[in-house]
Amino acid sequence: MFSSYLARTIKQRTHSHLFLPFILRSLASQYGFSTLSYSHSTHTLFQAFHQTPGIQYQKLDYNHFSTLHPSHLYQTIDFTQITECADETTKSDVIQLVKLLRSNFNPGEAESSDFLDRSDIKPSDVLINSVIWELKDEWKLAFFVFKWGQKWRCDNEKAWSLMIWVLGNHKKFNNAWCLIRDLYQSSMNTQRPMLIMIDRYAAANEPAEAIRTFQIMEKFKLSPDQNSFYSLLHTLCKHGYIEEAEEFMFLNAKLFPLETHGFNIILEGWCTTFIDILEAKRIWKEMDKCQIIPDEHSYTHMISCFSKVNNLFDSLRLYDEMKKKGWTPNQKVYNSLVYVLSHENCIDEALRILEKMKEMGLNPDSTPYNFIIRTLCEVGKLEDARGILSRMLEENVSPNIDTYHAFLEGVGVNFEESLELVERMGRSGNGPTRDTFVILLEKFLGVDEVENAMKIWVKMKDYEVFPDSKHLVIMVEGLVKHGLKVKGRELYNEMISIGIVEDPKLKKLLKDSLEDECRKSRKSRHEERRVRMHHGKKWFSVKKSRT
């Protein structure tokens, strides 16, 4: 098998690209692959994108290395559907209601909801949920709307769960527990709200409280079943408390026997939340000690982790072992192999993996193509990247925002080409987003093109992308670095005046730059006085000698 041969042959992964073409030459003839040439493409950067005019490319968000069991097993509430199910009338009512609340609500007083009752807005479950979601950063307003919804019996299970999530987000856990108590006293199911509390405690850096919440579920007549147990482990790992999750898993081994599934959650934590290959290896050995047999997900986690640290040898070794054990590699495994091969400059071999995926009935999406394109763009091989893009389009694989970002970050893409790419992003429905402009601002300020960075800043408004604190930090730091301190202060004051939260570090930077300017100014004035005094003394001595 070609992967095992590769793994045995490539002893030094830093030189793997020197050996792979020779090793895989026989493979090409065996599988009938033709030489995949892309390095002499004559396409311009935009001809490749122009090959399929009029197509509205889907805006997709791929989690390239997500290898956990289906996430819906642990999902406490699906917030994405809250606004999706609202019709145009409801969306209009949401905007109107939010404006009404912000202009009439006084958090310092006990408010009556009469002003809402007098409005023409008719409450509904969808409306209340949508408004709570819209006001998720203003918990008092959100809670006020929730209570108004209760008054009109528009407080379905999702509204309760969402309100508890909002309160947890703002660390108002006492208020959230009051809602859970009300749910319990109303004989409503409290399992989902309890899992939300576990998630919010972990997000608030309180893993002990998350565990305690799981332990007191019985007080609410909830049996802590295996799904809830795995949900707790997953939540702890997701928020970085992997050691706590592992310890809790072993402590409860009598109640919840050790199984592959539980170990996979811990393994996924070390492989994804923290890319710690040493800890991942330790868990792998621990599974062997406990006589836990790795499954498809276990191998997927490990191959993903090895690929992220550019360990081609072990990625291929485990890929081969996985197949020997009878597990069929999934798309995520092949994506990981494409990633590590691309980063090791083995582009031909990465393309052969794509062919292998097709043979296995796995149609590659944009993810593996983007890995290859990004690698080529990072080293300035734009012609090669365009060739991959052309191939991608020929195979009816639509570029997504990651594809555009790869080109925007590429070495050698100038200002005009960047603007044209941004324009095409807008036309294709793939942005641009705030992240797009972060990339561009950092890029042009990094190569001392301050004027172009300022043009990009202005261009954001054309796409209705409004700067946030991250953009402001990048711009102000860049302007100060290039000596445009006055412009930096003006921009900072302007953005603070329209509602961007002040950044203490940025404020200190501007203060220090102002003090530095004052010192230089004082020094300059002192030098001027010294020169004038020197010339004055010289003139006086000359005049005296004449007399």
Residue pairs with C-beta under 8 A, 6 or more apart in sequence:
1 320
1 323
2 23
2 24
2 27
3 316
3 317
3 319
3 320
3 323
4 316
4 317
4 320
5 23
6 20
6 23
6 24
6 312
6 316
7 313
7 314
7 316
7 317
7 320
9 19
9 23
10 16
10 19
10 20
10 312
10 313
10 316
11 313
13 310
13 311
13 312
13 313
13 344
16 312
16 313
16 344
16 346
17 344
17 345
17 346
20 341
20 346
20 348
20 349
21 348
21 349
24 348
24 349
24 352
27 33
27 352
28 34
28 35
28 352
31 352
31 355
31 356
31 359
33 352
33 355
35 348
36 348
36 351
36 352
37 387
38 347
38 351
38 384
38 387
38 388
38 391
39 381
39 383
39 384
39 387
40 383
41 383
41 384
41 386
41 387
41 390
42 383
43 383
43 386
43 387
43 390
44 386
45 382
45 386
45 407
45 413
45 417
45 421
46 417
46 420
46 421
46 424
47 386
48 386
48 389
48 390
48 393
49 389
49 399
49 424
51 390
51 393
51 394
52 393
55 398
55 428
56 428
56 429
57 398
57 399
57 400
57 428
57 429
57 430
58 398
58 400
58 429
59 400
59 401
59 429
59 430
59 431
60 365
60 366
60 400
60 401
62 365
62 366
62 367
62 400
62 402
64 335
64 339
64 367
64 371
65 271
65 272
65 304
65 307
65 308
65 332
65 335
65 336
66 272
66 332
67 268
67 271
67 272
67 297
67 300
67 301
67 304
67 332
68 234
68 264
68 265
68 268
68 272
68 297
69 261
69 264
69 297
73 227
73 230
73 231
74 230
74 231
74 234
74 235
76 161
76 165
76 192
76 195
76 196
76 199
76 231
77 158
77 161
77 162
77 165
77 192
77 196
79 133
79 162
79 165
82 129
82 130
82 133
82 158
82 162
83 91
83 130
83 133
85 126
86 94
86 126
86 127
86 130
90 124
90 126
90 127
90 130
91 130
93 121
93 122
93 127
94 127
94 130
94 131
94 134
96 119
96 121
97 116
97 119
97 121
97 127
97 131
97 145
98 131
98 134
98 135
100 115
100 116
100 119
100 121
101 116
101 131
101 135
101 141
101 144
101 145
102 141
104 115
105 111
105 140
105 141
105 144
107 140
107 141
111 144
113 144
113 147
113 148
113 151
116 148
121 127
123 148
123 149
123 152
123 154
124 154
125 149
125 154
125 155
125 156
125 158
125 159
127 154
128 145
128 146
128 148
128 149
128 154
128 155
128 159
129 156
129 158
129 159
129 162
131 142
131 145
132 142
132 145
132 146
132 159
132 162
132 163
132 166
133 162
135 141
135 142
135 145
135 166
136 142
136 166
136 169
139 166
139 167
139 169
139 170
139 172
142 163
142 166
143 163
143 166
143 167
143 175
146 155
146 159
146 163
149 155
149 159
157 188
157 189
157 192
160 179
160 183
160 188
160 193
161 192
161 193
161 196
163 179
164 176
164 179
164 180
164 193
164 196
164 197
164 200
165 196
165 199
165 200
167 173
167 175
167 176
167 179
168 176
168 196
168 197
168 199
168 200
168 201
168 203
168 204
169 200
169 203
171 204
173 197
173 200
173 201
173 209
176 193
176 197
176 200
177 197
179 193
180 190
180 193
180 194
180 197
180 220
183 189
183 190
183 193
184 190
184 220
184 221
190 220
190 222
191 217
191 222
191 228
194 213
194 214
194 217
194 220
194 222
195 228
195 231
195 235
197 210
197 213
198 210
198 213
198 214
198 231
198 232
198 235
199 210
199 235
201 207
201 209
201 210
201 213
202 210
202 235
202 236
202 238
202 239
202 241
203 239
205 239
207 236
207 239
207 241
207 244
210 232
210 235
210 236
210 241
211 232
211 236
211 244
211 248
214 224
214 228
214 229
214 232
215 224
217 223
217 224
217 228
218 224
222 228
226 256
229 252
229 256
229 262
230 261
230 262
230 265
232 245
232 248
233 245
233 248
233 249
233 262
233 265
233 266
234 265
236 242
236 244
236 245
236 248
236 269
237 245
237 265
237 266
237 268
237 269
237 273
238 269
238 273
239 273
240 273
240 274
242 266
242 269
242 270
242 273
242 274
242 279
245 265
245 266
245 269
246 266
246 283
249 256
249 258
249 262
249 266
250 258
256 262
258 290
258 292
259 292
260 287
260 292
260 293
260 294
260 295
260 297
260 298
263 283
263 286
263 287
263 290
263 292
263 298
264 295
264 297
264 298
264 301
266 283
267 280
267 283
267 284
267 298
267 301
267 302
268 297
268 301
270 276
270 279
270 280
270 283
270 305
271 280
271 301
271 302
271 304
271 305
271 308
272 301
272 304
272 305
275 305
275 308
275 309
277 305
277 306
277 309
277 311
280 301
280 302
280 305
284 294
284 298
284 302
287 293
287 294
287 298
294 325
295 327
296 322
296 327
296 328
296 330
299 318
299 319
299 321
299 322
299 325
299 327
299 329
299 333
300 330
300 332
300 333
300 336
302 318
303 315
303 318
303 319
303 322
303 333
303 336
303 337
304 332
304 333
304 336
306 314
306 315
306 318
306 336
306 340
307 315
307 336
307 337
307 339
307 340
308 336
308 339
310 340
310 343
310 344
311 340
312 340
312 341
312 344
312 346
315 336
315 337
315 340
316 337
319 329
319 333
319 337
322 329
322 333
323 329
328 360
329 360
330 362
331 357
331 362
331 364
331 365
334 353
334 354
334 356
334 357
334 360
334 362
334 364
334 368
335 367
335 368
335 371
337 350
337 353
338 350
338 353
338 354
338 368
338 371
338 372
339 368
339 371
341 347
341 349
341 350
341 353
342 350
342 371
342 372
342 374
342 375
343 375
345 375
347 372
347 375
347 376
347 384
350 368
350 371
350 372
351 372
353 368
354 364
354 368
354 369
357 363
357 364
357 368
358 364
364 395
364 397
365 397
366 392
366 397
366 398
366 399
366 400
366 402
366 403
367 402
369 388
369 389
369 391
369 392
369 397
369 403
370 400
370 402
370 403
370 406
372 385
372 388
373 385
373 388
373 389
373 392
373 403
373 406
373 407
374 402
374 406
374 409
376 382
376 384
376 385
376 388
376 410
377 385
377 406
377 407
377 409
377 410
377 411
377 413
378 409
378 410
378 411
379 411
380 410
380 411
380 412
382 407
382 410
382 411
382 412
382 413
385 406
385 407
385 410
389 399
389 403
392 399
392 403
393 399
399 428
399 430
400 430
401 425
401 430
401 431
401 433
401 436
403 430
404 421
404 424
404 425
404 430
404 431
404 432
404 436
405 435
405 436
405 439
407 413
407 421
408 418
408 421
408 422
408 436
408 439
408 440
408 443
409 439
409 443
413 421
415 444
415 449
415 452
415 455
418 440
418 443
419 459
422 432
422 436
422 440
422 459
422 463
425 431
425 432
425 436
426 432
426 463
431 463
432 463
432 465
433 465
434 465
434 468
434 470
434 471
436 465
437 456
437 457
437 459
437 460
437 465
437 467
437 471
438 470
438 471
438 474
440 453
440 456
441 453
441 456
441 457
441 471
441 474
441 475
441 478
442 474
444 450
444 452
444 453
444 456
445 453
445 474
445 475
445 478
445 481
445 482
448 482
450 478
450 479
450 482
450 484
453 475
453 478
457 467
457 471
457 475
460 466
460 467
460 471
467 475
467 495
467 500
468 500
469 500
469 501
469 503
472 491
472 492
472 495
472 500
472 503
472 506
473 503
473 505
473 506
475 488
475 491
476 488
476 491
476 492
476 506
476 509
476 510
477 488
477 506
477 509
479 485
479 487
479 488
479 491
480 488
480 509
480 510
480 513
485 510
485 513
485 514
485 517
488 510
488 513
489 510
489 513
489 514
492 506
492 507
492 510
496 502
